[in-house]
Each structure stands twice: as C-alpha cells, then as structure tokens.
Amino acid sequence: MTESYFGSIAPIKYEGPQSDNPLAYRYYDKDRKVLGKSMAAQLRPAVCYWHTFAWEGTDVFGQGTFQRPWHRPGDAMQRAQEKLGAAFELFEKLGVPYFTFHDRDVAPEGATLKESHKNLDLILEGMQSQMQRTGVKLLWGTANLFSNRRFLAGAATNPDPEVFAFAAAQVVKVLDWTHRLNGENYVLWGGREGYETLLNTDMKREVDQLGRFLTLVAEHKHKIGFKGTLLIEPKPKEPTKHQYDFDTATVYAFLQKYKLEKEYKVNIEANHAILAGHSFQHEVTYALENDIFGSLDMNRGDYLLGWDTDQFPNDPLEMVLVLYTLFSASVYVAQLRGRELRFMLDWGHWIDIGCYTLLITLSSGTNSIFFFGYMFAILVASFRWGFASGMRVTVASVFLFAYLVYALLRPEKF
C-alpha cells in the first residue's frame, strides 16, 4: 500500500468524559492503571480483521456497499497487501494492543491447498514485520472453515473424508502461524458444524467426527509447543439451523464426553448468547463456574432480529452485569490462589454499593430489583467488620438512593 488510507485522521487519544470530539476516547485511557494493570492489559481490546477489512457490506438482498480500495477487482495478492497496510495503519491510529484474523481474511484462497498456503505465507510474513514495527499483538488466529462451497455440509463433520482432511490442513497451517506470531489464543467456530434437517443427518457420527477433529487440534497444539489457549466459540444457529456448539453448556458437555475439558475454553460472543435464548451474563457465569471461561467477543445483536448483526455493545446494563460477574469471579479466583487482595478488605462493600447504584440507575430506577443489593452489602459489612462498618455502609446506601431519587425526579439539574 503506497498511500495512507487514514491519512487525514489523527491518532485517537484519550481526552476525558468532557470531550465532544467524536474521534477521541472519553473513558478508555489505555495507560491508566486499574487493579495493578493498565486498562489496555485488563480489557485487551482487539480489532477483528474480518468485520473491519474483509466484509464488503453485503447482505442476502444486495451487493457490497463499502467499496474500499482493496475490494476493487484486480490482482488478489496486491489487494491483500493493500488491506494489510490499511489494517496496521488503523491499529496504530486507534492505539489498540491486539488484532484477530481468519486465514481467508488476510490472504486469498488459491486454486489448490498448496497455492492457498503459499499466499498465506507471503501475507503473514508481511504481517509479522508489521507486528514487529508497531508492537501490535495477535489475540487469536483462526481458519475459515465455512465460506467455501466445499464446506456446505460441514468441515469437521462433513461426510467426505477429503473435506475433513482439507479442513484439518487449514487448521494446522493457521495454528502453526498463530504460534509463530506469538498469538495468545486459537479460536474454532463451527459455523457449518450442524444440520438443516435430521432426515439426512447421522448426528452421532457427525459429533464423533467433530470430537476426533478437536482431539487432533489439541494434539497438534502440544506437538508444536503452542502455549496459547484453544477456544471454541458457541453459537446456536446461522448459517446452519442447528449448530453442535449451541451454547456454553452444550460445549462443556461435549468437551467432557470426548475428554477435552482440560484442552479447550470458550470464547463467548454476546449476540450468540441471545440467539441461544440466554443472557450474556448467563453464558459468562456458566463458563466461569465450570472453569471453561476463556475470552469475550463483545459483539452484540438486535433483540428484534434472529441473526448476527455484530454491533458494538450499546446496552450499559448488560455490560455492567457481565463486568460485575467477571470482577466477582476474579476476586474469588485470586483468593483461591492465595493472593491477598488488600483493597478488597477496605473497599469490597463500597465497590458493591457502587455497582448496585449503577445497576439501579441503568434498570428501572427506584423500582429496580437491584435495590436489594444494598442489603447484601450492609449485611456483609456488618457481619465482617461489625456494627460501625454496617452503619457506614447503610448511611452511604441511603444517601446514594436518595440522591438517585432526586436525580430521577429532577433530571434537568444533572
């Protein structure tokens, strides 16, 4: 790429909540320390290559609308190089620490598997140089086992052994490169691992094939010495009517059956939880309680639609519930590992009432069921530290709730 695609845009900086600059961070300050780590290290935000650069803005009724330079007709490898340059320019402008990719996002598929591997090698060698230059890291890599027509009847679950072998060769290649690029995770999403109808589906055979496939992936991980985490991303449907990795509970049962529960964790996407009939918090909680929580894909959907829309998170209540669940779990795990969290001794119940106040504000106000969370914080403070501490938390809770009532009744004052 010889020209800058984002040349007119200055690097995005943190400017604080008061900023009215649409191209500024108002709350995300990557260098700010939170519980001993920078916000960048705590959140690990990543730009997804597929959504940001590969997708052309199509839907089932129309053609692509984005018309970016690398989408133009022409030499596919030249376009891939242009896309690579634009990608790392954006990563630098945003100041993000990570990115993610599918193999077919970054390099075009060739006429043969050998040619496809050659294309991928050439682009990923350039990617490796860009990573060294910018310091941007790979959060996870993955193989696209769903777009090509050969995967119509599945990849790992396909009845054709040649398709099974082709899919395995793709995964080996991308897992090798993920290891070479020091990726922190490798993701498997079974978009075609499911069925449209049971009338022509041998479910037991297909699921056994999937178990064998994932066993082979885990074996290869250990063979090459990859220290990252293998992640499965649950999704109930789309493009198939039913996917075998339906939700976190289904994935956990599957992993137990094939003795893989120590090899894999889950990458939970917000909208996939909704499509499965769950809340995002439900999926996170189930994963945490069964020790298979791996990573979060914060894409959300539209509750009125039955498919993926891959929007940015825009429901504060949903996000606060999930983050509070993660915070509680991290404190519990730290205590199990013998780490002394001094701040929790002094601030634990204050953090609780702050979270409950936020949840009340974001839900149904003074009628919110989260009001009873104050009682929990008061009881914990009283039984752990005594009457005086309980009274302090009680007074703080009453003040916060009264302040909230006034703010809701007189919003023009705030």
For each residue, the residues with C-beta under 8 A, 3 or more apart:
1: 5 81 82 83 84 85 86 89
2:
3: 7
4: 7 89
5: 1 68 69 85 86 89 90
6: 9 86 89 90 93
7: 3 4
8:
9: 6 12 23 93
10: 13 23 93
11: 92 93 95
12: 9 23 24 25 93 94 95
13: 10 24 25 95
14: 24 25 26 28 29 30
15: 18 19 21 24 25 26
16: 19 26
17: 26 27
18: 15
19: 15 16 24 26
20:
21: 15 24
22:
23: 9 10 12
24: 12 13 14 15 19 21
25: 12 13 14 15 28 29 30
26: 14 15 16 17 19
27: 17
28: 14 25 39 43 45
29: 14 25 32 39
30: 14 25 38 39 40 95 97
31: 38 39 40
32: 29 38 39
33: 36 37 38
34: 37 38 39 42
35: 42 343
36: 33
37: 33 34 41 42
38: 30 31 32 33 34 41 42
39: 28 29 30 31 32 34 42 43
40: 30 31 43 44 45 97
41: 37 38 44 97
42: 34 35 37 38 39
43: 28 39 40
44: 40 41 97 98 139
45: 28 40 96 97 98
46: 96 97 98 99 100 139
47: 52 87 90 91 94 96 98 99 100
48: 51 52 99 100 101
49: 52 53 54 87 99 100 101 102 105 106
50: 53 54 55 101 102 105
51: 48 54 55 299 310
52: 47 48 49 55 87 90
53: 49 50 68 70 83 86 87 105
54: 49 50 51 83 102 104 105
55: 50 51 52 58 66
56: 63 64 65 66 68 71
57: 64 65 66
58: 55 62 63 64 65
59: 62
60:
61:
62: 58 59 65
63: 56 58
64: 56 57 58 67 71
65: 56 57 58 62
66: 55 56 57 71
67: 64 71 72
68: 5 53 56 71 86
69: 5 72 79 82 86
70: 53 79 80 82 83 86
71: 56 64 66 67 68 79
72: 67 69 79
73:
74: 78 79
75: 78 79
76: 79 80 108 119
77: 80 81 107 108 119 122 123
78: 74 75 81 82
79: 69 70 71 72 74 75 76 82 83 108
80: 70 76 77 83 84 106 107 108 119 123
81: 1 77 78 84 85 123 126
82: 1 69 70 78 79 85 86
83: 1 53 54 70 79 80 86 87 106
84: 1 80 81 87 88 106 123 126 127 130
85: 1 5 81 82 88 89
86: 1 5 6 53 68 69 70 82 83 89 90
87: 47 49 52 53 83 84 90 91 99
88: 84 85 91 92 130 133 134 136
89: 1 4 5 6 85 86 92 93
90: 5 6 47 52 86 87 93 94
91: 47 87 88 94 96 99 134 136
92: 11 88 89 95 134 136
93: 6 9 10 11 12 89 90
94: 12 47 90 91
95: 11 12 13 30 92
96: 45 46 47 91 99 136
97: 30 40 41 44 45 46 136 137
98: 44 45 46 47 136 137 138 139 184
99: 46 47 48 49 87 91 96 136 137 138 139
100: 46 47 48 49 138 139 140 141 142 187
101: 48 49 50 105 106 138 141 142
102: 49 50 54 105 106 141 142 143 144
103: 106 107 116 120 141 142 143 144 170 173 174
104: 54 107 108 109 144 147
105: 49 50 53 54 101 102 144
106: 49 80 83 84 101 102 103 120 123 124 127
107: 77 80 103 104 116 119 120 122 123 124
108: 76 77 79 80 104 119
109: 104 116 119 148
110: 113 114 115 116 118 119
111: 115
112: 115 116
113: 110 116 117 166 169 170
114: 110 117 118
115: 110 111 112 118 119
116: 103 107 109 110 112 113 119 120 170
117: 113 114 120 121 173
118: 110 114 115 121 122
119: 76 77 80 107 108 109 110 115 116 122 123
120: 103 106 107 116 117 123 124 173 174 177
121: 117 118 124 125
122: 77 107 118 119 125 126
123: 77 80 81 84 106 107 119 120 126 127
124: 106 107 120 121 127 128 177 180 181
125: 121 122 128 129
126: 81 84 122 123 129 130
127: 84 106 123 124 130 131 181
128: 124 125 131 132 180 181
129: 125 126 132 133
130: 84 88 126 127 133 134 136
131: 127 128 134 135 136 137 138 181
132: 128 129
133: 88 129 130
134: 88 91 92 130 131
135: 131
136: 88 91 92 96 97 98 99 130 131
137: 97 98 99 131 182 183 184
138: 98 99 100 101 131 141 178 181 182 183 184
139: 44 46 98 99 100 183 184 185 295
140: 100 178 183 184 185 186 187 228 231 267 295
141: 100 101 102 103 138 174 175 177 178 181 183 186 187
142: 100 101 102 103 174 186 187 188 189
143: 102 103 167 170 171 173 174
144: 102 103 104 105 147 148 170
145: 151 155 156 167 170 171 190 191 192
146: 151 155 189 191 192 239
147: 104 144 151
148: 109 144 151
149: 152
150: 163 166
151: 145 146 147 148 154 155 158 163 167 192
152: 149 192
153: 157 158 159 160 163 192
154: 151 157 158 163 192 193 194 206
155: 145 146 151 158 163 164 167 190 192 193 213
156: 145 164 167 190 193 209 210 212 213 214
157: 153 154 190 192 193 194 206 207 209 210 244
158: 151 153 154 155 163 164 167 209
159: 153
160: 153 163 164
161: 164 165
162: 165 166
163: 150 151 153 154 155 158 160 166 167
164: 155 156 158 160 161 167 168 209 213
165: 161 162 168 169
166: 113 150 162 163 169 170
167: 143 145 151 155 156 158 163 164 170 171 213
168: 164 165 171 172 213 216
169: 113 165 166 172 173
170: 103 113 116 143 144 145 166 167 173 174
171: 143 145 167 168 174 175 188 217 220
172: 168 169 175 176 220
173: 103 117 120 143 169 170 176 177
174: 103 120 141 142 143 170 171 177 178 186
175: 141 171 172 178 179 186 217 220 221 224 226
176: 172 173 179 180 224
177: 120 124 141 173 174 180 181
178: 138 140 141 174 175 181 183 186 226 228
179: 175 176 182 183 224 225 226 228
180: 124 128 176 177
181: 124 127 128 131 138 141 177 178
182: 137 138 179
183: 137 138 139 140 141 178 179 186 228
184: 98 137 138 139 140 228 229
185: 139 140 228 229 230 231 267 294 295
186: 140 141 142 174 175 178 183 217 221 226 228 229 230 231
187: 100 140 141 142 231 232 233 267
188: 142 171 214 217 230 231 232 233
189: 142 146 232 233 235 245
190: 145 155 156 157 193 194 210 232 235 243 244 245
191: 145 146 235 238 239 240 243
192: 145 146 151 152 153 154 155 157 239 240
193: 154 155 156 157 190 206 210 240 243 244 245
194: 154 157 190 237 240 241 242 243 244
195: 198 201 203 206 240 241 242
196: 240 241
197: 200 201 241
198: 195 201 203
199:
200: 197
201: 195 197 198 206
202: 205 206
203: 195 198 206 207
204: 207 208
205: 202 208 209
206: 154 157 193 195 201 202 203 209 210 244
207: 157 203 204 210 211 244 254
208: 204 205 211 212
209: 156 157 158 164 205 206 212 213
210: 156 157 190 193 206 207 213 214 244 254
211: 207 208 214 215 254 257 258 260
212: 156 208 209 215 216
213: 155 156 164 167 168 209 210 216 217
214: 156 188 210 211 217 218 232 258 260 263 264
215: 211 212 218 219 258 260
216: 168 212 213 219 220
217: 171 175 186 188 213 214 220 221 230
218: 214 215 221 222 230 260 263 264
219: 215 216 222 223
220: 171 172 175 216 217 223 224
221: 175 186 217 218 224 226 230 263
222: 218 219 225 226
223: 219 220
224: 175 176 179 220 221
225: 179 222
226: 175 178 179 186 221 222
227:
228: 140 178 179 183 184 185 186
229: 184 185 186 265 294 295
230: 185 186 188 217 218 221 263 264 265
231: 140 185 186 187 188 264 265 266 267 294 295
232: 187 188 189 190 214 245 251 255 264 265 266 267
233: 187 188 189 245 266 267 268 269 272 297
234: 245 246 247 248 250 251 266 268 269 272 276 283
235: 189 190 191 238 243 245 246 269 272 275 276
236: 242 243 246 247 272 275 276 277
237: 194 240 241 242 243 275
238: 191 235 275 307 308
239: 146 191 192
240: 191 192 193 194 195 196 237 243
241: 194 195 196 197 237
242: 194 195 236 237 246
243: 190 191 193 194 235 236 237 240 246
244: 157 190 193 194 206 207 210 250 254
245: 189 190 193 232 233 234 235 250 251 254
246: 234 235 236 242 243 250 251 276
247: 234 236 250 251 272 273 276 278 283
248: 234 251 252 266 268 283 286 287 290 292
249: 252 253 286
250: 234 244 245 246 247 253 254
251: 232 234 245 246 247 248 254 255 264 266 292
252: 248 249 255 256 261 286 290 292
253: 249 250 256 257
254: 207 210 211 244 245 250 251 257 258 260
255: 232 251 252 258 260 261 263 264 292
256: 252 253 259 260 261
257: 211 253 254
258: 211 214 215 254 255
259: 256
260: 211 214 215 218 254 255 256 263 264
261: 252 255 256 264 292
262:
263: 214 218 221 230 255 260
264: 214 218 230 231 232 251 255 260 261 292 294
265: 229 230 231 232 287 292 293 294 295
266: 231 232 233 234 248 251 283 287 292 293 294
267: 140 185 187 231 232 233 294 295 296 297
268: 233 234 248 272 273 280 283 284 287 293 295 296 297
269: 233 234 235 272 273 296 297 298 299
270: 273 274 280 296 297 298 299 300 301 313 318
271: 274 275 299 300 301 308 309 310 311
272: 233 234 235 236 247 268 269 275 276 283 297 308
273: 247 268 269 270 276 278 279 280 282 283
274: 270 271 277 278 279 280 300 301 303
275: 235 236 237 238 271 272 301 306 307 308
276: 234 235 236 246 247 272 273 283
277: 236 274
278: 247 273 274 282 283
279: 273 274 282 283 318 321
280: 268 270 273 274 283 284 300 318 321 322
281: 284 285 318 321 322 325
282: 273 278 279 285 286
283: 234 247 248 266 268 272 273 276 278 279 280 286 287
284: 268 280 281 287 288 293 296 322 325 326
285: 281 282 288 289 325
286: 248 249 252 282 283 289 290
287: 248 265 266 268 283 284 290 292 293 294
288: 284 285 291 293 325 326 329
289: 285 286
290: 248 252 286 287
291: 288
292: 248 251 252 255 261 264 265 266 287
293: 265 266 268 284 287 288 329
294: 185 229 231 264 265 266 267 287
295: 139 140 185 229 231 265 267 268
296: 267 268 269 270 284 322
297: 233 267 268 269 270 272
298: 269 270 312 313
299: 51 269 270 271 308 310 311 312 313
300: 270 271 274 280 311 312 313 314 315 318
301: 270 271 274 275 305 307 308 309 310 311
302: 305 309 311
303: 274
304:
305: 301 302 309
306: 275
307: 238 275 301
308: 238 271 272 275 299 301
309: 271 301 302 305
310: 51 271 299 301
311: 271 299 300 301 302 314
312: 298 299 300
313: 270 298 299 300 318 319
314: 300 311
315: 300 318 319
316: 319 320 362
317: 320 321 359 362 363
318: 270 279 280 281 300 313 315 321 322
319: 313 315 316 322 323
320: 316 317 323 324 355 358 359 362
321: 279 280 281 317 318 324 325 359
322: 280 281 284 296 318 319 325 326
323: 319 320 326 327
324: 320 321 327 328 355 359
325: 281 284 285 288 321 322 328 329
326: 284 288 322 323 329 330
327: 323 324 330 331 351
328: 324 325 331 332
329: 288 293 325 326 332 333
330: 326 327 333 334
331: 327 328 334 335 341 344 348
332: 328 329 335 336
333: 329 330 336 337
334: 330 331 337 339 341
335: 331 332 338 339 341
336: 332 333
337: 333 334
338: 335
339: 334 335
340:
341: 331 334 335 344 345
342: 345 346
343: 35 346 347
344: 331 341 347 348 351
345: 341 342 348
346: 342 343
347: 343 344 350 351
348: 331 344 345 351 352 380
349: 352 353 377 378 380 381 389 393
350: 347 353 354 393 396
351: 327 344 347 348 354 355
352: 348 349 355 356 373 376 377 380
353: 349 350 356 357 373 374 377 393 396 397 400
354: 350 351 357 358
355: 320 324 351 352 358 359 373
356: 352 353 359 360 370 371 373 374 376 377
357: 353 354 360 361 400 401 404
358: 320 354 355 361 362
359: 317 320 321 324 355 356 362 363 368 370 373
360: 356 357 363 365 366 368 370 371 401 404
361: 357 358 365 404
362: 316 317 320 358 359
363: 317 359 360 368 369 370
364: 367 368 369
365: 360 361 368 404 408
366: 360 371 401 404 405 408
367: 364
368: 359 360 363 364 365 371
369: 363 364 372
370: 356 359 360 363 373
371: 356 360 366 368 374 401
372: 369 375 376
373: 352 353 355 356 359 370 376 377
374: 353 356 371 377 378 397 401
375: 372 378 379
376: 352 356 372 373 379 380
377: 349 352 353 356 373 374 380 381 393 397
378: 349 374 375 381 382 390 393 394 397
379: 375 376 382 383 390
380: 348 349 352 376 377 383 384
381: 349 377 378 384 385 389 390 392 393
382: 378 379 385 386 387 389 390 393
383: 379 380 390
384: 380 381 389
385: 381 382 388 389 390
386: 382 389 390
387: 382 390 391
388: 385 391 392
389: 349 381 382 384 385 386 392 393
390: 378 379 381 382 383 385 386 387 393 394
391: 387 388 394 395
392: 381 388 389 395 396
393: 349 350 353 377 378 381 382 389 390 396 397
394: 378 390 391 397 398
395: 391 392 398 399
396: 350 353 392 393 399 400
397: 353 374 377 378 393 394 400 401
398: 394 395 401 402
399: 395 396 402 403
400: 353 357 396 397 403 404
401: 357 360 366 371 374 397 398 404 405
402: 398 399 405 406
403: 399 400 406 407
404: 357 360 361 365 366 400 401 407 408
405: 366 401 402 408 409
406: 402 403 409 410 413
407: 403 404 410 411 413 414
408: 365 366 404 405 411
409: 405 406
410: 406 407 413 414
411: 407 408 414
412:
413: 406 407 410
414: 407 410 411
